[in-house]
């Protein structure tokens, strides 16, 4: 069973995975493009207004950084989803190789004896001096 078939068995068809990856990338771009903008000095010229303007600016900077981190997180999730698909494919291949090796070894030792076994040959041991 191929990785994408397995994802289908898990209820995740290939087109859905690509749709989700595309959505994650688009949403990350939207977050960066539409990040919060500075409010500016709209609180008047008083000392209290200036203090409120300062605190608003600091809060805006924290929110802007958090939005960028969220965009990076969405991209990381998108990339991890692709890695998950790749890992499933690699696991399929390595498991098939291991199972084929076990099957081949079993056919060699499954006969009643090496004299009647035609599926494999006896290992040859080098004699001393060769």
C-alpha positions in Angstrom: 0.0 0.0 0.0 1.4 3.4 -1.0 1.6 6.3 1.4 -1.2 8.2 -0.4 -3.3 5.1 -0.4 -2.7 4.8 3.4 -3.7 8.5 3.8 -6.9 7.5 1.9 -7.4 4.7 4.4 -7.0 7.2 7.2 -9.6 9.4 5.5 -7.1 11.9 4.1 -7.2 11.8 0.2 -4.3 13.3 -1.7 -6.4 16.2 -3.0 -7.5 17.1 0.5 -3.9 17.1 1.7 -2.9 19.5 -1.1 -5.9 21.7 -0.4 -5.0 21.9 3.3 -1.3 22.7 2.4 -2.4 25.4 0.0 -4.8 26.9 2.6 -2.1 26.9 5.2 0.3 28.7 2.9 -2.3 31.3 1.8 -3.3 32.0 5.3 0.3 32.5 6.4 0.7 35.0 3.5 -2.5 36.8 4.5 -1.3 37.1 8.1 1.9 38.6 7.0 0.4 40.9 4.4 -2.4 42.1 6.7 -0.5 42.3 9.9 -1.6 44.9 12.5 -0.4 48.4 11.6 0.8 51.0 14.1 -2.0 53.1 15.6 -0.1 56.3 15.7 -0.4 59.3 18.0 -4.2 59.6 18.2 -4.5 60.1 21.9 -3.8 63.8 22.1 -0.8 65.8 23.3 -1.3 65.4 27.1 1.1 63.3 29.2 -1.6 60.7 29.7 -2.3 60.6 26.0 1.5 60.2 25.2 1.7 57.4 27.8 -1.3 55.7 26.2 0.2 56.1 22.8 3.5 54.5 24.0 1.7 51.5 25.6 -0.4 51.1 22.4 2.7 51.1 20.3 4.4 48.5 22.5 1.2 46.3 22.4 1.0 46.6 18.7 4.6 45.4 18.3 3.9 42.4 20.5 0.8 41.5 18.5 2.7 42.0 15.2 5.4 39.6 16.3 2.8 37.1 17.5 1.1 37.3 14.1 4.5 36.6 12.3 5.1 33.7 14.6 1.6 32.4 13.8 2.4 32.7 10.0 5.6 30.8 10.6 3.7 28.1 12.5 1.2 27.7 9.7 4.1 27.2 7.2 5.8 24.8 9.5 2.6 22.8 9.8 2.2 22.8 6.0 5.8 21.5 5.6 5.3 18.9 8.3 2.2 17.6 6.5 4.3 17.2 3.4 7.0 15.4 5.5 4.3 13.1 6.9 3.3 12.0 3.4 7.0 11.5 2.5 7.7 9.5 5.7 4.7 7.2 5.0 6.1 6.6 1.5 9.6 5.8 2.9 8.1 3.6 5.5 6.2 1.6 2.9 9.3 1.1 0.9 11.5 0.1 3.8 8.8 -2.3 5.2 8.4 -3.9 1.8 12.1 -4.5 1.6 12.3 -6.0 5.1 9.3 -8.2 4.4 10.7 -9.4 1.1 14.0 -10.3 2.9 12.2 -12.3 5.6 10.1 -14.1 2.9 13.3 -15.0 1.0 15.0 -16.2 4.1 11.9 -18.2 5.1 11.8 -20.0 1.7 15.5 -21.0 2.2 15.0 -22.6 5.6 11.4 -23.7 5.1 12.3 -26.9 3.3 12.9 -30.2 5.1 16.6 -30.1 4.2 19.1 -28.3 2.0 19.4 -31.3 -0.3 15.7 -31.0 -1.4 15.7 -27.2 -1.3 15.9 -25.7 -4.8 15.0 -22.2 -3.8 18.4 -21.2 -2.5 22.0 -22.5 -2.3 24.1 -23.3 0.6 26.5 -20.6 1.7 30.1 -21.3 0.7 32.7 -21.0 3.4 36.2 -20.1 2.4 38.8 -22.6 3.4 42.0 -21.5 5.1 44.6 -20.3 2.7 42.1 -19.1 0.0 
